[in-house]
Amino acid sequence: MNIMIRLDSVKKVKEFVNIASRYAGKIQVSSGRYTVDGKSIMGIFSLELGSDLSMEIEDREESSRLIRELQRCIVA
């Protein structure tokens, strides 16, 4: 499942990583040609923050709960 997100502050990045880390499935975040582990705060900070990022969720069973928790970060 591919979802567009925006992490435009340090607070949002920390919140995102804390929530993502609670899920067993693989979460990847991409910006352009770069893809990082969504559970890695250093990886997230290496991306172009402030622009839209693509989040790929591997575990479909947990995806709806994860999406609800990350609602603040999702780009409408």
C-alpha positions in Angstrom: 0.0 0.0 0.0 1.5 3.4 -1.1 0.5 6.6 0.8 1.7 10.1 0.5 2.9 11.8 3.7 4.5 15.0 4.7 7.0 15.3 7.6 7.7 19.0 7.8 9.0 19.3 11.4 11.3 17.5 13.8 8.2 16.8 16.0 6.4 15.1 13.1 9.4 13.0 12.2 9.8 11.8 15.8 6.1 11.0 16.1 6.2 9.2 12.8 9.2 7.0 13.8 7.7 6.3 17.2 4.4 5.1 15.7 6.1 3.2 12.8 8.4 1.4 15.2 5.5 -0.3 17.0 4.5 -2.2 13.9 6.1 -5.5 12.9 5.7 -5.0 9.1 8.2 -3.3 6.8 7.6 0.4 6.3 9.6 2.3 3.7 9.6 6.0 3.0 10.8 7.4 -0.3 11.7 10.8 -1.7 12.7 10.8 -5.4 15.1 8.0 -5.9 16.0 7.5 -2.2 14.2 5.0 -0.1 14.8 4.5 3.7 13.4 2.4 6.5 10.4 4.2 8.0 11.5 3.1 11.5 14.9 4.9 11.2 15.0 8.5 12.4 18.4 9.1 10.8 17.0 7.6 7.5 14.0 9.9 7.6 16.2 13.0 8.3 18.3 12.1 5.2 15.3 12.7 3.0 14.0 16.0 1.6 11.7 16.9 4.5 8.9 19.5 3.8 8.0 17.9 0.5 5.6 15.0 -0.1 7.1 11.6 0.7 5.9 8.2 -0.4 5.2 5.7 2.4 5.0 2.0 1.5 3.4 -0.4 4.0 4.1 -4.1 3.6 1.7 -5.6 6.2 -1.8 -5.1 5.0 -3.3 -6.4 8.2 -1.8 -3.7 10.3 -2.0 -0.9 7.6 -5.5 0.4 8.5 -4.5 0.9 12.2 -1.2 2.4 11.2 -2.9 4.8 8.8 -5.3 6.0 11.6 -2.4 6.7 13.9 -0.5 8.6 11.3 -3.4 10.7 10.1 -1.6 14.0 10.9 1.1 13.1 8.5 -1.0 12.0 5.5 -1.3 14.3 2.6 -5.0 14.6 1.5 
